Amino acid sequence: MKNGTLRVGLVGCGAIAQTKHLPSLAKLPHLCEIAGFCDADAARRESSRAKYGCADARTYAEYQDLLADPSIDVVHVLTPNAYHASVTVAALDAGKHVLCEKPMAETSADAWRMVEAARRNKRKLTIGYQTRFRDDVVALRRAVDSGLLGEIYYARAHAVRRRGVPTWLLRPSATGFGGPLVDIGTHALDLTLWMMGNYEPASVTGSVFWKLNDQPEGNPFGEWAPGQYQVEDSAFGFVKMKNGATVSLETSWALNTTENQEASTTLCGTKGGAEIRGGLATPYRLVLNRVAHGMLVEETITGAGKYTEYTGNIETLAEVMADPGLHEAEQWLRAILEDRDPSVLPEQAYVVTRILEAVYESHRTGKTVAFA
């Protein structure tokens, strides 16, 4: 640390760094300074340093050189998915705290290596699930914690786009990993399991589809060349938890449906229910439902609202206009400085990875995947 602030280094200076991490970290000079920029593209790392770097910030062509810098306290791993595990483990072994972007890893085995590395080195590790910090999500978490819903025994995790194919993510990795299941489905599943407080899956049954890969018409991100779209266009999973609760996971970049419902959830409890509605280009709104005065009642919460940092209870620590990326970064840095757990625990993200992996495996084998 320098003058009581953390020195942060980035491995990867691409789109997610430019749109989320760098702008967010730059708004927190009382907590950090951005001291290291690693990217294979020299122009990109240099321009990032010039715009966001502290006075003595350095650039690196190789991530190993950034990790060897003893002045770097925290590393944000913002690489393509295939490199998440290897870079994260190396950073933890180098004594750095790590925020790794979602999805955690391409396999559950790699995700567990990341968990073990954090434990072994006594360093903090978190995964970039910024949707937990949306104002509607924080309001829903408060409702859940207050007992308004009771026991949540059925839920649906939504990551559905009618059309919204990112034309830069159309090819699978060497492991076959990719597509909407891991790009946006991971957010919906994380959100749903977190609300349920349940990370003990018993079995997963999944179906994966390649049905609209040759239909680029109407895609807001543009068209693609024939044969270019090789990952799935939709995937679905049915998860049974060890306590009998169930989760239905639905995810798509292209599906002939009338609504977008992305990074959202439906929760059904013994006392009431809740649903977050909205998605790509559609404002989010939270709908709570219950019985009151002998009648079925719905309460809809809309508008920009305010964000309240969630720390495990409903105490208000800060209220500002909602900016999930900013508040993800703020709670993460404060967790390090105050030596407490970050919002997203690596063990939680590991379970999300296991379930996503099992959806693919179930589709491939035609069988239900059972967990010990």
Legacy VTK file of the C-alpha trace (Angstrom):
# vtk DataFile Version 3.0
C-alpha trace
ASCII
DATASET POLYDATA
POINTS 372 float
0.000 0.000 0.000
0.973 3.619 -0.507
-0.352 6.336 1.813
-3.054 3.989 3.065
-4.416 3.188 -0.392
-4.203 -0.047 -2.345
-2.196 -0.265 -5.550
-4.164 -2.090 -8.242
-2.831 -3.790 -11.357
-4.950 -4.938 -14.301
-4.228 -8.001 -16.400
-6.225 -7.245 -19.530
-7.120 -3.731 -20.699
-9.910 -4.623 -23.136
-13.623 -3.852 -23.200
-14.539 -4.923 -19.651
-11.621 -2.918 -18.264
-12.589 0.186 -20.244
-16.319 0.071 -19.535
-16.391 -1.174 -15.935
-13.164 -1.537 -13.972
-11.064 1.468 -14.939
-13.857 4.072 -14.704
-14.971 2.602 -11.374
-11.514 2.427 -9.809
-10.765 5.967 -10.993
-13.685 7.216 -8.876
-12.133 5.744 -5.701
-8.829 7.629 -5.237
-9.301 7.499 -1.449
-9.124 3.702 -1.623
-6.758 2.897 -4.486
-4.473 4.012 -7.247
-4.176 2.229 -10.569
-0.512 1.322 -10.801
-0.155 -1.497 -13.355
-1.472 -2.176 -16.841
-0.836 -5.466 -18.624
-2.100 -6.236 -22.112
-0.716 -7.921 -25.226
-1.675 -4.803 -27.215
0.971 -2.154 -26.537
-1.192 0.752 -27.696
-4.072 -0.320 -25.482
-1.997 -0.695 -22.327
-0.227 2.619 -22.921
-3.431 4.541 -23.581
-4.991 3.015 -20.457
-2.012 4.082 -18.362
-2.097 7.593 -19.796
-5.799 8.003 -19.004
-6.123 6.197 -15.682
-2.680 5.514 -14.240
-1.137 7.095 -11.151
2.096 9.092 -11.460
4.386 6.076 -11.234
2.135 3.591 -13.062
3.874 1.044 -15.251
2.860 -1.066 -18.232
3.668 -4.718 -18.860
3.536 -6.964 -21.900
3.602 -10.120 -19.729
1.430 -10.659 -16.687
4.261 -12.431 -14.855
6.169 -9.143 -14.770
3.226 -7.320 -13.235
2.886 -10.046 -10.607
6.594 -9.724 -9.780
6.115 -6.053 -8.850
6.068 -6.007 -5.013
4.246 -2.663 -4.936
1.085 -4.144 -6.484
-1.407 -5.198 -3.785
-4.461 -6.141 -5.853
-4.844 -7.680 -9.303
-7.963 -7.571 -11.483
-7.945 -10.479 -13.914
-9.790 -9.263 -17.027
-8.481 -11.691 -19.609
-10.433 -13.979 -21.948
-12.145 -16.758 -19.992
-9.583 -19.418 -20.873
-6.898 -17.596 -18.852
-8.919 -16.762 -15.727
-7.726 -19.711 -13.657
-4.043 -19.694 -14.567
-3.575 -15.945 -14.090
-5.625 -15.872 -10.885
-3.717 -18.744 -9.284
-0.394 -17.159 -10.247
-1.477 -13.807 -8.807
-2.600 -15.380 -5.531
0.656 -17.328 -5.308
2.466 -14.009 -5.796
0.701 -12.672 -2.703
-1.879 -10.479 -4.429
-5.577 -10.158 -3.662
-7.584 -10.938 -6.812
-10.833 -9.889 -8.424
-11.434 -12.162 -11.418
-14.113 -11.344 -13.947
-16.971 -13.750 -14.522
-17.265 -16.567 -15.386
-14.896 -17.818 -12.707
-13.275 -20.534 -14.834
-13.943 -22.892 -17.724
-14.103 -25.987 -15.522
-15.077 -26.630 -11.940
-11.652 -28.205 -11.382
-9.965 -24.927 -12.361
-12.415 -22.950 -10.228
-11.541 -25.088 -7.224
-7.818 -24.522 -7.878
-8.553 -20.812 -7.535
-10.373 -21.350 -4.228
-7.501 -23.451 -2.903
-4.913 -20.869 -3.981
-6.731 -18.123 -2.087
-6.900 -20.279 1.033
-3.291 -21.418 0.717
-1.952 -17.899 0.378
-4.407 -16.299 2.825
-5.456 -13.784 0.205
-8.893 -12.547 -0.783
-10.516 -13.672 -4.020
-13.794 -12.502 -5.516
-15.584 -12.832 -8.852
-17.093 -9.978 -10.890
-20.827 -10.457 -10.348
-21.703 -6.764 -10.324
-25.437 -7.411 -10.732
-25.566 -8.000 -6.973
-25.111 -4.250 -6.602
-28.038 -3.021 -8.710
-30.563 -1.059 -6.669
-33.415 -3.471 -7.463
-31.274 -6.429 -6.424
-30.269 -4.795 -3.133
-33.946 -4.071 -2.418
-34.840 -7.691 -3.123
-32.054 -8.939 -0.870
-33.407 -6.774 1.929
-36.865 -8.272 1.415
-35.416 -11.792 1.537
-33.379 -11.037 4.673
-36.428 -9.538 6.383
-38.277 -12.845 5.983
-40.898 -11.385 3.654
-40.693 -14.388 1.303
-40.214 -17.108 3.906
-38.483 -20.281 2.719
-37.632 -20.034 -1.003
-38.216 -23.485 -2.443
-38.631 -22.741 -6.164
-36.844 -20.175 -8.309
-36.190 -19.301 -11.933
-32.925 -17.748 -13.084
-33.504 -15.648 -16.214
-30.912 -14.634 -18.810
-33.047 -14.442 -21.935
-32.580 -12.169 -24.920
-34.944 -12.290 -27.860
-31.999 -11.113 -29.946
-28.750 -9.909 -28.481
-25.915 -11.967 -29.906
-22.468 -10.482 -29.123
-20.745 -10.987 -32.477
-17.302 -10.929 -30.815
-18.035 -14.066 -28.731
-19.150 -16.585 -31.332
-16.430 -19.213 -31.148
-16.001 -21.700 -28.289
-12.747 -22.194 -26.431
-10.705 -25.360 -26.728
-12.834 -26.876 -23.951
-16.083 -26.085 -25.785
-16.854 -23.384 -23.225
-18.800 -20.316 -24.372
-22.175 -18.939 -25.369
-25.026 -17.350 -23.420
-24.958 -19.974 -20.666
-21.595 -18.733 -19.398
-21.789 -15.151 -20.655
-25.102 -14.023 -19.143
-26.528 -17.185 -17.567
-23.776 -17.043 -14.967
-25.117 -13.711 -13.637
-28.697 -14.989 -13.358
-27.652 -18.180 -11.596
-25.372 -16.333 -9.165
-28.165 -13.915 -8.348
-30.703 -16.673 -7.766
-28.528 -18.910 -5.586
-27.451 -15.889 -3.537
-31.053 -14.907 -2.883
-31.910 -18.469 -1.893
-28.817 -18.778 0.275
-28.473 -22.275 -1.115
-25.226 -23.606 -2.606
-25.797 -27.355 -2.287
-26.942 -28.777 -5.642
-27.955 -32.434 -5.779
-28.446 -32.842 -9.529
-28.605 -30.967 -12.832
-30.439 -31.815 -16.051
-29.674 -29.658 -19.062
-30.509 -29.014 -22.697
-28.417 -26.903 -25.085
-29.508 -25.683 -28.528
-27.931 -24.507 -31.774
-31.119 -23.505 -33.613
-30.771 -19.845 -34.656
-27.049 -19.653 -35.431
-27.752 -19.006 -39.124
-30.344 -16.251 -38.541
-28.520 -12.920 -37.997
-31.459 -10.708 -38.953
-32.599 -8.273 -36.273
-29.523 -8.639 -34.087
-28.743 -5.262 -32.455
-24.994 -5.988 -32.424
-24.956 -6.618 -36.169
-24.853 -9.664 -38.391
-22.256 -12.424 -38.577
-20.761 -14.430 -41.401
-22.107 -17.913 -42.247
-20.461 -20.550 -40.062
-19.031 -17.993 -37.649
-21.603 -18.541 -34.877
-20.459 -21.820 -33.298
-21.486 -21.605 -29.633
-25.013 -22.372 -28.437
-27.784 -19.841 -28.940
-29.758 -21.042 -25.895
-29.399 -23.394 -22.952
-31.666 -24.535 -20.140
-31.109 -26.348 -16.888
-33.152 -27.849 -14.084
-31.320 -27.895 -10.767
-32.471 -29.868 -7.757
-30.920 -28.841 -4.459
-30.106 -31.208 -1.616
-32.881 -29.771 0.539
-35.434 -30.405 -2.216
-35.600 -26.841 -3.528
-35.454 -26.464 -7.303
-34.101 -23.887 -9.735
-35.000 -23.511 -13.408
-32.254 -21.801 -15.433
-33.057 -20.272 -18.825
-30.537 -18.448 -20.976
-30.323 -17.307 -24.582
-28.728 -14.823 -26.937
-31.397 -15.600 -29.532
-34.799 -17.090 -28.783
-38.184 -16.563 -30.402
-39.856 -15.086 -27.361
-41.454 -11.677 -26.861
-39.577 -10.450 -23.796
-36.033 -9.859 -22.659
-35.399 -10.934 -19.078
-31.722 -10.831 -18.271
-29.708 -11.000 -15.047
-32.990 -11.410 -13.218
-34.737 -13.904 -11.010
-38.133 -15.192 -9.879
-38.397 -16.397 -6.288
-41.273 -18.396 -4.804
-41.391 -18.696 -1.023
-43.713 -19.940 1.670
-44.809 -16.418 2.661
-44.509 -14.511 -0.599
-42.762 -14.208 -3.909
-40.708 -11.792 -5.956
-39.638 -11.232 -9.524
-37.125 -8.917 -11.148
-38.267 -8.009 -14.645
-36.191 -6.340 -17.335
-33.116 -6.938 -19.444
-31.318 -5.764 -22.545
-32.566 -2.212 -23.267
-35.454 -2.763 -20.807
-35.489 -1.006 -17.391
-35.438 -3.278 -14.358
-38.331 -3.353 -11.929
-38.904 -5.417 -8.831
-42.337 -6.950 -8.175
-43.133 -8.394 -4.745
-46.236 -10.534 -4.282
-47.985 -11.823 -1.190
-51.359 -12.215 0.481
-52.584 -9.197 2.456
-56.021 -8.261 3.822
-57.402 -11.524 2.469
-56.388 -10.655 -1.091
-53.521 -11.263 -3.490
-51.327 -8.161 -3.579
-48.477 -7.044 -5.821
-46.047 -4.235 -5.068
-43.966 -2.871 -7.937
-40.760 -0.937 -7.308
-39.498 1.122 -10.249
-37.252 4.109 -10.939
-33.550 4.760 -10.569
-33.708 4.526 -6.791
-30.615 4.589 -4.653
-27.948 2.038 -3.930
-27.199 0.895 -0.398
-24.088 -1.142 0.213
-25.147 -4.614 1.320
-23.010 -5.962 4.157
-25.079 -8.887 5.443
-27.704 -6.782 7.209
-29.933 -3.847 6.321
-27.813 -1.096 7.825
-27.214 1.806 5.487
-23.512 2.470 4.982
-23.689 4.620 1.859
-26.411 5.876 -0.406
-25.589 7.155 -3.867
-27.074 6.770 -7.302
-26.919 3.211 -8.533
-23.736 2.183 -10.351
-23.136 -1.551 -9.933
-19.550 -1.533 -11.213
-18.531 1.299 -8.926
-20.064 -0.264 -5.854
-18.656 -3.664 -6.667
-15.202 -2.067 -6.715
-15.807 -0.047 -3.554
-16.997 -2.949 -1.417
-14.156 -5.112 -2.766
-11.448 -2.619 -1.868
-12.995 -1.950 1.543
-13.143 -5.690 2.205
-9.377 -5.848 1.730
-8.620 -2.726 3.766
-10.969 -3.761 6.586
-10.042 -7.467 6.383
-13.568 -8.771 5.887
-15.228 -10.998 3.317
-16.193 -9.466 -0.026
-19.798 -9.774 -1.153
-19.062 -12.539 -3.670
-17.230 -15.446 -2.059
-15.129 -17.709 -4.311
-16.829 -20.789 -2.872
-20.165 -19.421 -4.097
-18.807 -18.749 -7.584
-17.355 -22.262 -7.643
-20.846 -23.748 -7.214
-22.141 -21.581 -10.066
-19.332 -22.944 -12.258
-20.154 -26.542 -11.282
-23.785 -26.102 -12.281
-23.000 -24.432 -15.624
-20.529 -27.205 -16.405
-23.161 -29.800 -15.492
-25.712 -28.306 -17.907
-23.265 -28.905 -20.772
-22.400 -32.373 -19.469
-26.039 -33.385 -19.108
-26.777 -32.289 -22.660
-23.744 -34.126 -23.999
-24.512 -37.401 -22.200
-28.297 -37.210 -22.223
-28.290 -37.963 -18.517
-28.868 -36.134 -15.265
-25.617 -35.147 -13.533
-25.646 -36.104 -9.856
-23.446 -34.458 -7.223
-22.021 -36.251 -4.217
LINES 1 373
372 0 1 2 3 4 5 6 7 8 9 10 11 12 13 14 15 16 17 18 19 20 21 22 23 24 25 26 27 28 29 30 31 32 33 34 35 36 37 38 39 40 41 42 43 44 45 46 47 48 49 50 51 52 53 54 55 56 57 58 59 60 61 62 63 64 65 66 67 68 69 70 71 72 73 74 75 76 77 78 79 80 81 82 83 84 85 86 87 88 89 90 91 92 93 94 95 96 97 98 99 100 101 102 103 104 105 106 107 108 109 110 111 112 113 114 115 116 117 118 119 120 121 122 123 124 125 126 127 128 129 130 131 132 133 134 135 136 137 138 139 140 141 142 143 144 145 146 147 148 149 150 151 152 153 154 155 156 157 158 159 160 161 162 163 164 165 166 167 168 169 170 171 172 173 174 175 176 177 178 179 180 181 182 183 184 185 186 187 188 189 190 191 192 193 194 195 196 197 198 199 200 201 202 203 204 205 206 207 208 209 210 211 212 213 214 215 216 217 218 219 220 221 222 223 224 225 226 227 228 229 230 231 232 233 234 235 236 237 238 239 240 241 242 243 244 245 246 247 248 249 250 251 252 253 254 255 256 257 258 259 260 261 262 263 264 265 266 267 268 269 270 271 272 273 274 275 276 277 278 279 280 281 282 283 284 285 286 287 288 289 290 291 292 293 294 295 296 297 298 299 300 301 302 303 304 305 306 307 308 309 310 311 312 313 314 315 316 317 318 319 320 321 322 323 324 325 326 327 328 329 330 331 332 333 334 335 336 337 338 339 340 341 342 343 344 345 346 347 348 349 350 351 352 353 354 355 356 357 358 359 360 361 362 363 364 365 366 367 368 369 370 371
